[in-house]
Amino acid sequence: MLQRYSELATPDRIILMKDEVYRLSQTHREVQVLSGIAWITLDQQDIILQSSEKTSLPSSKNAAVISALNNVPLILAVY
């Protein structure tokens, strides 16, 4: 079975606490929530991901903005 490059690469990890916001580099195009609930905004579009959910972000000249939605620390793997 073929795997995409991002599945073979070691992801970066990001940990956000309540009220923290992170601007995701445009080089990262995939996000997986390892713990917590993520609110991702990109190009005036909101994406909500819960633990173990993963999404590919569309190409954009803008950076995605990520924050935690609850009091549990948000732990992300980004590719």
Secondary structure, 3 states (H helix, E strand, C coil): CCCCHHHHCCCEEEEECCCCEEEECCCCCEEEEEECEEEEEECCEEEEEECCCEEECCCCCCCEEEEECCCCCEEEEEC
